[in-house]
Protein backbone atom coordinates (compact mmCIF):
# COMPACT_ATOMS: atom_id res chain seq x y z
CA UNK A 1 0.00 0.00 0.00
CA UNK A 2 1.34 3.43 -0.94
CA UNK A 3 1.44 6.28 1.56
CA UNK A 4 -1.29 8.02 -0.44
CA UNK A 5 -3.54 4.96 -0.10
CA UNK A 6 -2.70 4.72 3.58
CA UNK A 7 -4.01 8.27 3.91
CA UNK A 8 -7.27 7.11 2.36
CA UNK A 9 -6.83 8.52 -1.16
CA UNK A 10 -6.75 6.96 -4.61
CA UNK A 11 -4.44 8.81 -6.99
CA UNK A 12 -6.71 8.04 -9.94
CA UNK A 13 -9.56 9.92 -8.27
CA UNK A 14 -7.55 13.09 -7.57
CA UNK A 15 -7.16 16.02 -9.94
CA UNK A 16 -4.21 18.42 -9.92
CA UNK A 17 -6.43 20.96 -8.17
CA UNK A 18 -7.28 18.36 -5.51
CA UNK A 19 -3.59 17.66 -4.87
CA UNK A 20 -2.73 21.36 -4.62
CA UNK A 21 -5.57 21.77 -2.11
CA UNK A 22 -4.42 18.77 -0.10
CA UNK A 23 -0.81 19.98 -0.13
CA UNK A 24 -1.87 23.38 1.23
CA UNK A 25 -4.02 21.70 3.87
CA UNK A 26 -1.14 19.45 4.92
CA UNK A 27 1.16 22.49 5.13
CA UNK A 28 -1.30 24.30 7.39
CA UNK A 29 -1.53 21.21 9.57
CA UNK A 30 2.29 20.86 9.55
CA UNK A 31 1.93 17.36 8.09
CA UNK A 32 4.94 17.73 5.83
CA UNK A 33 5.46 14.01 5.10
CA UNK A 34 1.90 13.96 3.73
CA UNK A 35 2.55 17.18 1.84
CA UNK A 36 5.54 15.52 0.15
CA UNK A 37 3.33 12.63 -0.93
CA UNK A 38 0.71 14.92 -2.45
CA UNK A 39 3.34 16.94 -4.32
CA UNK A 40 5.17 13.80 -5.47
CA UNK A 41 1.90 12.52 -6.96
CA UNK A 42 1.24 15.89 -8.61
CA UNK A 43 4.68 16.03 -10.22
CA UNK A 44 4.32 12.51 -11.63
CA UNK A 45 1.08 13.54 -13.34
CA UNK A 46 3.22 15.63 -15.69
CA UNK A 47 2.98 19.19 -16.90
CA UNK A 48 4.34 22.46 -15.57
CA UNK A 49 3.73 23.14 -11.87
CA UNK A 50 3.65 26.92 -12.07
CA UNK A 51 4.91 29.24 -9.36
CA UNK A 52 2.48 28.00 -6.68
CA UNK A 53 3.24 24.34 -7.38
CA UNK A 54 7.00 24.91 -7.39
CA UNK A 55 6.83 26.68 -4.06
CA UNK A 56 4.69 23.96 -2.49
CA UNK A 57 7.11 21.30 -3.73
CA UNK A 58 10.03 23.17 -2.21
CA UNK A 59 8.30 23.82 1.12
CA UNK A 60 7.20 20.19 1.50
CA UNK A 61 10.62 18.62 1.15
CA UNK A 62 12.48 21.52 2.78
CA UNK A 63 10.63 20.91 6.05
CA UNK A 64 11.19 17.15 5.92
CA UNK A 65 14.90 17.39 5.11
CA UNK A 66 15.51 20.45 7.31
CA UNK A 67 14.67 18.65 10.53
CA UNK A 68 17.00 15.79 9.66
CA UNK A 69 19.85 18.11 8.66
CA UNK A 70 19.52 19.80 12.05
CA UNK A 71 19.58 16.40 13.75
CA UNK A 72 22.66 15.41 11.76
CA UNK A 73 24.54 18.53 12.87
CA UNK A 74 23.59 17.82 16.48
CA UNK A 75 24.79 14.22 16.31
CA UNK A 76 28.05 15.27 14.65
CA UNK A 77 28.76 17.57 17.59
CA UNK A 78 28.05 14.93 20.24
CA UNK A 79 31.01 13.80 22.31
CA UNK A 80 31.22 11.17 25.01
CA UNK A 81 32.13 7.61 25.83
CA UNK A 82 29.41 5.96 23.72
CA UNK A 83 30.97 6.70 20.33
CA UNK A 84 29.72 3.40 18.89
CA UNK A 85 26.12 4.19 19.79
CA UNK A 86 26.42 7.69 18.28
CA UNK A 87 27.85 6.25 15.05
CA UNK A 88 25.02 3.72 14.85
CA UNK A 89 22.46 6.49 15.37
CA UNK A 90 24.17 8.64 12.74
CA UNK A 91 24.09 5.74 10.29
CA UNK A 92 20.34 5.45 10.72
CA UNK A 93 19.87 9.18 10.18
CA UNK A 94 22.20 9.14 7.18
CA UNK A 95 20.03 6.45 5.60
CA UNK A 96 16.97 8.68 6.03
CA UNK A 97 18.77 11.69 4.56
CA UNK A 98 20.01 9.61 1.65
CA UNK A 99 16.52 8.29 0.89
CA UNK A 100 14.88 11.73 0.95
CA UNK A 101 17.57 13.44 -1.11
CA UNK A 102 17.61 10.75 -3.78
CA UNK A 103 13.81 10.78 -3.93
CA UNK A 104 13.79 14.53 -4.59
CA UNK A 105 16.63 14.38 -7.11
CA UNK A 106 14.96 11.54 -9.02
CA UNK A 107 11.64 13.40 -9.04
CA UNK A 108 13.30 16.53 -10.44
CA UNK A 109 15.57 14.89 -12.98
CA UNK A 110 12.94 12.48 -14.28
CA UNK A 111 9.96 14.82 -14.45
CA UNK A 112 10.87 18.50 -14.25
CA UNK A 113 14.39 19.34 -15.44
CA UNK A 114 14.41 19.81 -19.20
CA UNK A 115 17.87 20.22 -20.68
CA UNK A 116 16.53 22.10 -23.72
CA UNK A 117 14.67 24.74 -21.68
CA UNK A 118 16.16 27.91 -20.21
CA UNK A 119 13.61 29.74 -18.09
CA UNK A 120 12.74 30.61 -14.50
CA UNK A 121 11.23 27.19 -13.86
CA UNK A 122 14.39 25.40 -14.97
CA UNK A 123 16.55 27.64 -12.77
CA UNK A 124 14.30 26.74 -9.83
CA UNK A 125 14.45 22.99 -10.50
CA UNK A 126 18.20 22.92 -11.18
CA UNK A 127 18.85 24.88 -7.98
CA UNK A 128 16.64 22.51 -6.00
CA UNK A 129 18.45 19.46 -7.41
CA UNK A 130 21.80 21.09 -6.58
CA UNK A 131 20.62 21.76 -3.02
CA UNK A 132 19.77 18.10 -2.46
CA UNK A 133 23.04 16.91 -3.97
CA UNK A 134 24.72 19.29 -1.49
CA UNK A 135 22.73 17.84 1.42
CA UNK A 136 23.90 14.38 0.36
CA UNK A 137 27.49 15.57 0.25
CA UNK A 138 27.21 17.02 3.76
CA UNK A 139 26.72 13.62 5.34
CA UNK A 140 28.59 11.24 3.04
CA UNK A 141 32.02 10.02 4.10
CA UNK A 142 33.26 9.89 0.50
CA UNK A 143 31.38 12.62 -1.27
CA UNK A 144 33.53 13.86 -4.17
CA UNK A 145 31.16 12.72 -6.99
CA UNK A 146 28.11 14.07 -5.16
CA UNK A 147 29.88 17.35 -4.40
CA UNK A 148 30.75 17.81 -8.06
CA UNK A 149 27.17 17.06 -9.12
CA UNK A 150 25.96 19.77 -6.73
CA UNK A 151 28.46 22.29 -8.09
CA UNK A 152 27.62 21.38 -11.70
CA UNK A 153 23.87 21.82 -11.16
CA UNK A 154 24.40 25.17 -9.43
CA UNK A 155 26.68 26.29 -12.28
CA UNK A 156 24.16 25.25 -14.92
CA UNK A 157 21.34 27.07 -13.11
CA UNK A 158 23.42 30.19 -12.56
CA UNK A 159 24.40 30.42 -16.22
CA UNK A 160 20.69 30.49 -17.14
CA UNK A 161 19.78 32.89 -14.32
CA UNK A 162 22.39 35.44 -15.38
CA UNK A 163 20.80 35.64 -18.81
CA UNK A 164 17.11 35.21 -18.04
CA UNK A 165 16.62 36.89 -14.65
CA UNK A 166 17.29 40.27 -13.07
CA UNK A 167 20.09 40.40 -10.44
CA UNK A 168 17.46 41.32 -7.83
CA UNK A 169 15.20 38.34 -8.53
CA UNK A 170 14.87 36.28 -5.32
CA UNK A 171 15.40 32.97 -7.13
CA UNK A 172 18.63 34.22 -8.71
CA UNK A 173 19.81 35.66 -5.38
CA UNK A 174 18.91 32.45 -3.51
CA UNK A 175 20.79 30.48 -6.12
CA UNK A 176 23.88 32.67 -5.71
CA UNK A 177 23.66 32.29 -1.94
CA UNK A 178 23.43 28.49 -1.96
CA UNK A 179 25.96 28.10 -4.78
CA UNK A 180 28.51 30.17 -2.86
CA UNK A 181 27.89 28.12 0.30
CA UNK A 182 28.45 24.94 -1.73
CA UNK A 183 31.74 26.33 -3.08
CA UNK A 184 32.89 27.38 0.40
CA UNK A 185 31.72 24.46 2.54
CA UNK A 186 31.66 21.50 0.16
CA UNK A 187 34.13 22.30 -2.63
CA UNK A 188 36.52 24.18 -0.28
CA UNK A 189 37.04 26.91 -2.90
CA UNK A 190 36.93 29.91 -0.59
CA UNK A 191 38.14 32.46 -3.14
CA UNK A 192 35.53 31.52 -5.75
CA UNK A 193 32.78 31.42 -3.10
CA UNK A 194 33.57 34.94 -1.92
CA UNK A 195 33.80 36.27 -5.47
CA UNK A 196 30.44 34.77 -6.42
CA UNK A 197 28.71 36.10 -3.31
CA UNK A 198 30.25 39.56 -3.72
CA UNK A 199 29.36 39.81 -7.40
CA UNK A 200 25.76 38.74 -6.75
CA UNK A 201 25.40 41.25 -3.91
CA UNK A 202 26.98 44.12 -5.85
CA UNK A 203 24.90 43.45 -8.97
CA UNK A 204 21.70 43.39 -6.91
CA UNK A 205 22.62 46.64 -5.14
CA UNK A 206 23.22 48.33 -8.49
CA UNK A 207 19.75 47.29 -9.72
CA UNK A 208 17.70 48.01 -6.62
CA UNK A 209 15.53 50.41 -8.61
CA UNK A 210 14.30 47.40 -10.61
CA UNK A 211 13.21 45.50 -7.49
CA UNK A 212 9.51 44.68 -7.54
CA UNK A 213 7.59 45.55 -4.37
CA UNK A 214 6.30 41.97 -4.11
CA UNK A 215 9.88 40.62 -4.07
CA UNK A 216 11.40 43.32 -1.86
CA UNK A 217 11.32 41.43 1.44
CA UNK A 218 12.61 38.13 0.02
CA UNK A 219 15.33 39.72 -2.09
CA UNK A 220 16.68 42.03 0.61
CA UNK A 221 16.73 39.18 3.15
CA UNK A 222 18.85 37.04 0.82
CA UNK A 223 21.12 40.01 0.10
CA UNK A 224 21.66 40.37 3.85
CA UNK A 225 22.57 36.66 4.08
CA UNK A 226 25.06 37.10 1.24
CA UNK A 227 26.64 40.01 3.07
CA UNK A 228 26.68 38.13 6.38
CA UNK A 229 28.49 35.21 4.76
CA UNK A 230 31.05 37.52 3.16
CA UNK A 231 31.72 39.09 6.54
CA UNK A 232 32.00 35.66 8.17
CA UNK A 233 34.26 34.23 5.49
CA UNK A 234 36.54 37.23 5.39
CA UNK A 235 37.07 36.89 9.13
CA UNK A 236 37.88 33.17 8.69
CA UNK A 237 35.70 32.51 11.74
CA UNK A 238 33.71 29.66 10.28
CA UNK A 239 30.85 29.24 12.75
CA UNK A 240 28.41 27.83 10.24
CA UNK A 241 27.36 29.49 7.02
CA UNK A 242 23.88 30.71 6.20
CA UNK A 243 22.02 29.34 3.23
CA UNK A 244 18.50 29.84 1.95
CA UNK A 245 17.33 26.55 3.43
C-alpha positions in Angstrom: 0.0 0.0 0.0 1.3 3.4 -0.9 1.4 6.3 1.6 -1.3 8.0 -0.4 -3.5 5.0 -0.1 -2.7 4.7 3.6 -4.0 8.3 3.9 -7.3 7.1 2.4 -6.8 8.5 -1.2 -6.8 7.0 -4.6 -4.4 8.8 -7.0 -6.7 8.0 -9.9 -9.6 9.9 -8.3 -7.6 13.1 -7.6 -7.2 16.0 -9.9 -4.2 18.4 -9.9 -6.4 21.0 -8.2 -7.3 18.4 -5.5 -3.6 17.7 -4.9 -2.7 21.4 -4.6 -5.6 21.8 -2.1 -4.4 18.8 -0.1 -0.8 20.0 -0.1 -1.9 23.4 1.2 -4.0 21.7 3.9 -1.1 19.5 4.9 1.2 22.5 5.1 -1.3 24.3 7.4 -1.5 21.2 9.6 2.3 20.9 9.5 1.9 17.4 8.1 4.9 17.7 5.8 5.5 14.0 5.1 1.9 14.0 3.7 2.5 17.2 1.8 5.5 15.5 0.1 3.3 12.6 -0.9 0.7 14.9 -2.4 3.3 16.9 -4.3 5.2 13.8 -5.5 1.9 12.5 -7.0 1.2 15.9 -8.6 4.7 16.0 -10.2 4.3 12.5 -11.6 1.1 13.5 -13.3 3.2 15.6 -15.7 3.0 19.2 -16.9 4.3 22.5 -15.6 3.7 23.1 -11.9 3.6 26.9 -12.1 4.9 29.2 -9.4 2.5 28.0 -6.7 3.2 24.3 -7.4 7.0 24.9 -7.4 6.8 26.7 -4.1 4.7 24.0 -2.5 7.1 21.3 -3.7 10.0 23.2 -2.2 8.3 23.8 1.1 7.2 20.2 1.5 10.6 18.6 1.1 12.5 21.5 2.8 10.6 20.9 6.0 11.2 17.2 5.9 14.9 17.4 5.1 15.5 20.4 7.3 14.7 18.6 10.5 17.0 15.8 9.7 19.8 18.1 8.7 19.5 19.8 12.0 19.6 16.4 13.7 22.7 15.4 11.8 24.5 18.5 12.9 23.6 17.8 16.5 24.8 14.2 16.3 28.0 15.3 14.7 28.8 17.6 17.6 28.1 14.9 20.2 31.0 13.8 22.3 31.2 11.2 25.0 32.1 7.6 25.8 29.4 6.0 23.7 31.0 6.7 20.3 29.7 3.4 18.9 26.1 4.2 19.8 26.4 7.7 18.3 27.8 6.3 15.0 25.0 3.7 14.8 22.5 6.5 15.4 24.2 8.6 12.7 24.1 5.7 10.3 20.3 5.5 10.7 19.9 9.2 10.2 22.2 9.1 7.2 20.0 6.4 5.6 17.0 8.7 6.0 18.8 11.7 4.6 20.0 9.6 1.7 16.5 8.3 0.9 14.9 11.7 0.9 17.6 13.4 -1.1 17.6 10.7 -3.8 13.8 10.8 -3.9 13.8 14.5 -4.6 16.6 14.4 -7.1 15.0 11.5 -9.0 11.6 13.4 -9.0 13.3 16.5 -10.4 15.6 14.9 -13.0 12.9 12.5 -14.3 10.0 14.8 -14.5 10.9 18.5 -14.2 14.4 19.3 -15.4 14.4 19.8 -19.2 17.9 20.2 -20.7 16.5 22.1 -23.7 14.7 24.7 -21.7 16.2 27.9 -20.2 13.6 29.7 -18.1 12.7 30.6 -14.5 11.2 27.2 -13.9 14.4 25.4 -15.0 16.5 27.6 -12.8 14.3 26.7 -9.8 14.5 23.0 -10.5 18.2 22.9 -11.2 18.9 24.9 -8.0 16.6 22.5 -6.0 18.5 19.5 -7.4 21.8 21.1 -6.6 20.6 21.8 -3.0 19.8 18.1 -2.5 23.0 16.9 -4.0 24.7 19.3 -1.5 22.7 17.8 1.4 23.9 14.4 0.4 27.5 15.6 0.2 27.2 17.0 3.8 26.7 13.6 5.3 28.6 11.2 3.0 32.0 10.0 4.1 33.3 9.9 0.5 31.4 12.6 -1.3 33.5 13.9 -4.2 31.2 12.7 -7.0 28.1 14.1 -5.2 29.9 17.4 -4.4 30.7 17.8 -8.1 27.2 17.1 -9.1 26.0 19.8 -6.7 28.5 22.3 -8.1 27.6 21.4 -11.7 23.9 21.8 -11.2 24.4 25.2 -9.4 26.7 26.3 -12.3 24.2 25.3 -14.9 21.3 27.1 -13.1 23.4 30.2 -12.6 24.4 30.4 -16.2 20.7 30.5 -17.1 19.8 32.9 -14.3 22.4 35.4 -15.4 20.8 35.6 -18.8 17.1 35.2 -18.0 16.6 36.9 -14.6 17.3 40.3 -13.1 20.1 40.4 -10.4 17.5 41.3 -7.8 15.2 38.3 -8.5 14.9 36.3 -5.3 15.4 33.0 -7.1 18.6 34.2 -8.7 19.8 35.7 -5.4 18.9 32.4 -3.5 20.8 30.5 -6.1 23.9 32.7 -5.7 23.7 32.3 -1.9 23.4 28.5 -2.0 26.0 28.1 -4.8 28.5 30.2 -2.9 27.9 28.1 0.3 28.5 24.9 -1.7 31.7 26.3 -3.1 32.9 27.4 0.4 31.7 24.5 2.5 31.7 21.5 0.2 34.1 22.3 -2.6 36.5 24.2 -0.3 37.0 26.9 -2.9 36.9 29.9 -0.6 38.1 32.5 -3.1 35.5 31.5 -5.7 32.8 31.4 -3.1 33.6 34.9 -1.9 33.8 36.3 -5.5 30.4 34.8 -6.4 28.7 36.1 -3.3 30.2 39.6 -3.7 29.4 39.8 -7.4 25.8 38.7 -6.7 25.4 41.3 -3.9 27.0 44.1 -5.9 24.9 43.5 -9.0 21.7 43.4 -6.9 22.6 46.6 -5.1 23.2 48.3 -8.5 19.8 47.3 -9.7 17.7 48.0 -6.6 15.5 50.4 -8.6 14.3 47.4 -10.6 13.2 45.5 -7.5 9.5 44.7 -7.5 7.6 45.6 -4.4 6.3 42.0 -4.1 9.9 40.6 -4.1 11.4 43.3 -1.9 11.3 41.4 1.4 12.6 38.1 0.0 15.3 39.7 -2.1 16.7 42.0 0.6 16.7 39.2 3.1 18.9 37.0 0.8 21.1 40.0 0.1 21.7 40.4 3.8 22.6 36.7 4.1 25.1 37.1 1.2 26.6 40.0 3.1 26.7 38.1 6.4 28.5 35.2 4.8 31.0 37.5 3.2 31.7 39.1 6.5 32.0 35.7 8.2 34.3 34.2 5.5 36.5 37.2 5.4 37.1 36.9 9.1 37.9 33.2 8.7 35.7 32.5 11.7 33.7 29.7 10.3 30.9 29.2 12.7 28.4 27.8 10.2 27.4 29.5 7.0 23.9 30.7 6.2 22.0 29.3 3.2 18.5 29.8 1.9 17.3 26.6 3.4 
